[in-house]
Amino acid sequence: MGAGRPKPGQRPRPGDRNSNSKDQHVINERIRAREVRLVGDNVEPGIYPIEKARRLAEELELDLVEITAQADPLVCRIIDYQKFLYQQKKRQKEQKAKAAKVVVKEIRFGPQTDDHDYNFKLKHAIGFLKEGSKVKAYVFFRGRSILFKEQGEVLLLRFANDLEEYGRLESMPVLEGKRMTIMMAPLKPGAKKPAAKQEAPAQKEESSEEPK
């Protein structure tokens, strides 16, 4: 059934078919044009007086819906408007569900992290990036260790460099309170990994002397 059609013998008032809705379309009695262009598979396409277009919609127990107001005459379809809204809402819900949720994994360092601990956390970070999660790595400065903030920055930049085949650095190290942080995002599928740097082959020096 259409959106809020009147009962048999009841004359619709302009706007009462959609008075409690926040719909973005103009429908039925709310359409004020004198004539409209009808399109769709359930009618003969063409230009109709508004009264006839509304009558066709009522005969089909559907709704007259404005789809293009900028045209002259404006363009309408005869559809089940409530069904249309339901399907639109369903599609939006499905798209939202399909949208990838951003997962952030945290990895904590101290300013004087040893190589064993560093490599252990590097391995975990690689796994996180491979599975599509972001990695938030930070150095926590406890007490007077804040004096080693430069050392913490070097550690984080080394960490980002070691992960460049699996992720990209979103921000340089930032000190906020007692934490210095970087954020790594996983490389998108098909993204090119950084190529190994190669030295350009040395060019042979050519003699400027002409052959005798």
Protein Blocks (a to p, Z undefined) as FASTA:
>chain_A
ZZhiacehiacdehjlmmmpcbfbdehjlpmbfbdcdedjkbccddddfklmmmmmmmno
pacddfblkbccdddddddfklmmmmmmmmmmmmmmmpccdddddddddfkbcfklmmmm
mmmmmmmmmnopacddddddehjlmmmmmmmmmmmmmmmmmmmmmbccfbdcddehjacc
dddddddehiacddddddddddddddfbdcZZ
